[in-house]
């Protein structure tokens, strides 16, 4: 997950993943300028958070929440 600080949606995404016991790696682009370049190359986006599962971008917090509510998040994580 690519994040920056301060970012309410980033905190919400981390909380959701933690509540579901889904491990994640956080790349805080405020502290990792190379991470910012990787994010741009991978997604073309500079909004936060950006969630990547098994190399595939799924979007930001709203897309993560939609995937969780539909049950698709569990499938994505299981497939990874």
N, C-alpha and C positions, 0 to 999 in steps of 0.2 A: 504494500500500500504506500503510495506516494502522498505525503502530507506536507503541511507547512504550519507555522505557528504565528499568530493565533488563528484557529480555525474550528468553529463550532461543529461543522459537518464532519471534520476529521475526528474530533472527540466522539461524536455520535457513532461513526463507523467503527472506531476501535471498541467502543462499548458494546455494540451489537455483536461484533466478532467474539469478544471476550465472553459475552453472555451465552453464545452458542458453542463455546469452547473450541473455537477455530483459531489455530495458531496463525500468526502473520508476521511478516517482516515489515518494519516501518522504515521508509526512506524519507527523512525530513529534508526537503530541498532547500530550506533556509540554512541548513548546516552542510549540505552536500551539493555544491554547484554542478558536479558531474551528474548527479542524480537528476537534476533539472533537465540537462541535455538528453539523458536517456529517456526520461518521461516524454519529452517533446518528440523524440524520434519514434518512440513506441506508440504513442497515442495521438500526437498532434494537438494535445490539450494542455492547457496550463491552469486548469481549475482544480480545486482540491476538495476532497481527496480524489485520487484515481486508484481504483482497485484493480489489480491484475491477479488473475488466478491461472496458474500453470501456463504463464506466458501470454494469456489472452486478456486484453482489457475488457472489463465489464462495465466501467463507467464510474460514477461518483456515488455519494451516499444514497441518493434517491434510487438509483439502479440497484444498489446493494440491498436496500430495504425492500424494493419490489421483488427481487430474487428470493429474499428470505420469506416474505409473505406468501409467495407462490409455491414455495418448496424447492425452487430451482437452485437456490444457494447450496443446499445439502447435496444435490446431485452434482453441482459443479465442483464442490470440495471433494466429494467421494471419487469423482473421475480423475482428479488431479494427482 
